[in-house]
Each structure stands twice: as C-alpha cells, then as structure tokens.
Amino acid sequence: MLLEHHLLRAAKLRPIRNFARLANSSWSGENQFKITGEARNLTPLAAKPILPRVSHGTKIVFSGGLDQMDNPYVDSASHGFNYVVSRCRRQAVSAHVEPQRGERSELAGLAANLL
C-alpha cells in the first residue's frame, strides 16, 4: 500500500477512495489518466457514474482480477467491471485487455482458485 501511494504521487495521480462521492462530482481537467483499481468489486450502479464524468482527452483504466472478488453483492456476471466492458466493448473509443495470468505467488493463485 505504501509503494502504491508513492507511485501514485510520483505519477501525480490521486486515488479515489469513495465511489459514492464520485456520483456527485466532476473530474475536472482535460487529458488526464485515471485508474479505477479493484473495479471487480463495483456494482453496476457504482460503475455507471464514472465514465460520464471524465473530461475531454481523459483516459480511464478499469482494473481488477476477477478471481479475487471481495464484494458479496456481485458475482462473475453482475459486477461493474463486466457492466462497463459489455457496454463499451464495440465502441471506437474503448479497448479491452484480458491478461492470461497474473504475477502473483503460487499461494495467492492457489487461494484464489480454492477459496
């Protein structure tokens, strides 16, 4: 977490800690780069207000390993990550990348598959 904080500061990125507040705000400033980590835990209702609030030229990345869902109110078909990808997939301004494997320890991979 500390390393993540320093990387964000070095890249002049600010983490969004409360997605509920995002619905009532605007992401001001053009040509920004936003990362939405842990997107797999978003509900569609929480994911929906994110994209309409980005400014011109802004790039946004939704990331999160789908095998590590922590939100008991979403599953592999109903999470916000899936909601965004399924609706934006064929749009000229969007892209979708699915890594075939993650760089985690053997124990982390085993736990993700078994638990």
N, C-alpha and C positions, 0 to 999 in steps of 0.2 A: 504494500500500500504506500509506503514511504517513497519507494522508487517510482511508482506510478505518479505520485504527486509531483516529484521533481521533474519527471519527463513532461508532464502537462505544463508546468511552469516554464520549462525551457522552450517549449513549442508555443508558449503564450496561449494555452488552451485552458478553459475553465470547466471543471466538471459540473454537470447538472445533477444535483442531489435530490431534487423533488420534482417529479414529472407533473404533479398536480398543479404546481405553481406555473409551469410552462404554459398550461392552457390559458392562463390569464396574462401572458406576457408576449412580447415580440422579440425575436432575435435580431436586434438592430445591427447594422453594419453589413456592407456588401463584401463579397469574395472571401468568406470565412470558410474554415474547415471544422466541422462538428463531428464528434464521435459519440454515438449513443451506445455505451457498453452495457452488457447484461440485458440486451433487448429481448432475449428469450423469455424474460420474466415479466415483460409488459403484457397487459391485456390489450385487446384491440382498441378499447375505449381510451387507454392511456397512450397508445401509439398514434392514434388518429390525429391529435392536435399538433404533432411535432413537425411534420413536413409543410403544412400550410403556413408556418411561421418563419420559414427561412427566407433570407433576403436574396436579391439578385446575385448570381455568381457563387452562391454558397454551396459547398459540397457537404453532404452528410453521410456518415457511415453508421449502419446498424450492425452491431457485432454481438456475438454470444454463442457459446456452444450449446446446441440443442439437447445434448445428452446430460446437461447439468442444470436442468430447470429446478428452481427452488420455490416457485410460486404455486401453492396448492390449488389455485383457482384457474390455472391454464394447463393445457396438455399439448402434445405434439401437433395437434390440429388446430387448436384455438388460441395460440399465443400471438402477441402483437407482431413479432418478427415475421411470422407466416402471413399475417394480415397485410403487412406492408409489401412484402415480396410478391405475394399473389396478385395484388392490385397494381403494382408498378412494373412488373416483370417485362412487359412488352412495350414500355414507353421509351422513347428515344433518349430521354434524359436520365435513365436509370440503368444500373448494372447489378448483377447478382453473381457472387462468387461463393462456392462451397468447397472449402478445403477438404481433402480426403482423410486427413488425420491431423491431430493436434500435437503440439510439442509438450507433452506432459510426462510425468513419471509413470512407470509401469503400474505402481499402486494407484495413482489417480485414474488411469484408464480402466483398471480393474474395478475400482469403486464405482465409476460412472456407469459401467455395464451391469454391475450386480445390484446396486442399491436403488 
